[in-house]
Amino acid sequence: MLRVAVVGSGPSGVFTAQALVQQETVPGVTVDVLDRLPCPYGLVRYGVAPDHEKIKSLQRTLRTALEHPRIAFLGNVRAGEGPGEIPPRRLRELYHAVVYCVGAASARRLGIPGEDLPGSWSATEFVSWYSAHPDTPPDGFALPARSAVVIGVGNVAVDVARVLARGADEFRTTDVPHAALAALAASRVTDVHMVGRRGPAQAKFTTKELRELGGLNGVRTLVRADEAALDPAWEDPSGLPAAGRRNVEVLREWSRRPVPEGGRRIHVRFFLRPVALLGDDAVRAVRFERTAPDGSGGVAGTGEFEDVEAQLVLRSVGYRGVPVGGLPFDEENGTVPHASGRVLRDGVPSPGEYVAGWIKRGPTGVIGTNRPCAKETVASLLADAPALLAAREPVGDPRAALRAAGVEPVEWPGWLGIEAAETALGRDLGRGTVKIPDWEGLLVAARGGATGRPTPGERRVLDW
């Protein structure tokens, strides 16, 4: 019987596991889905904005797959060669095959002066904070800023701009952690500037996400027609693909709005390239260079500069894969080298080692893109299955081996314990389900101990 480990329980990992148990070429495949976190679902749990309930509902689909009788969830298991991690060579001893679906966990950098000033963060860190990722301190963000700059014009940039501008009271019915909710309620942010270096036609956000910015209570979304008009498609977007055309049409509508006095505002800016973050002890402004179309789809600097006030800067310029100790890694592309999902070591397929998802193809596509990606990798694995089965039999029981190595996996009942604790936490706070934001609380709940209930101070429901 073919025994497979899938490292990573986000969409790519779950789709891979599901494809393995649903196929009929090699009957009886069993899959252990390993994750370094005690919670499954990857970016669906820790990357989707709390007010995007429809996308978050994908957890139900992933849950159904993980409850398959031949799929087991083993959380709190780290792959790699560092302290407390299980090396890839050891996983290969425990399984016929291992598929790495570890995503792209780090944020790309701008590479400009002042990037590391206090007040400058990656959007990834901000998303992790309001999503209760246990690697991010629950009190990691205070929001005393009046003006915030979001660098980037993709869907993540839209998400963080919306969260900054939206009224905190509207998040009380979501699972946003309580410390983040309190910080959002105390926020002084009045102006959010979302800035792209190219034009409206090249922006990466989807029209659905974009429109949400225009429908926020008490928030006006503004576009400067003079700078957007530098885009050749601004006046007549009919020649653009459908998505780009719809985006330009929405932005043109917003550009005709008057600039309001007071209230909260989102400024969508174009043709500005960040060249420096300014400040001494903390960020006070972002210096941008005006750009212009270069005639070949890119932009060129014009030598004109503009400083935009900002006490908070969120950099949303993409994700990058992180090396897994013991696996080859392409530093230039931020991926594991592969051929149709087969891991390549020195250019040669490594028997029994595979990749799927962002660590395979880079941080591209939407959640659904992971299905065909997973299927390609699974097809390669199944083609190799006869040789993998003939080569050797895995040594020992994986759970016993993990515990012998000092790793205590969180299995599915432990995850259900976390869910129950988060329900209890929300009930005590007068809210719905509220995420537990720290490692200790998650592991205690998984072991059936305290349920993550709040301290007496946390029980005070904020009155807004």
Secondary structure by P-SEA (a helix, b strand, c coil): cbbbbbccccaaaaaaaaaaaacccccbbbbbbbbccccccccccccccccccccccaaaaaaaaaacccbbbbcccccccccccccaaaaaaaccbbbbcccccbbbbcccccccccccccaaaaaaaaacccccccccccccccbbbbccccaaaaaaaaaacccccccccccccaaaaaaaaaccccbbbbbbccccccccccaaaaaaaaccccbbbbbccccccccccccccccccaaaaaaaaaaaaaaacccccccbbbbbcccbbbccccccccccbbbbbbbccccccccccccbbbbbbbcbbbbccbbbbbbccccccccccccccccccccccccccccccccccccccccccccaaaaaaaaaaaaaaaaaaaaaaaaccccccaaaaaaaaccccccaaaaaaaaaaaaaaaaaacccccccccaaaaaaaaaccccccccccccccccc
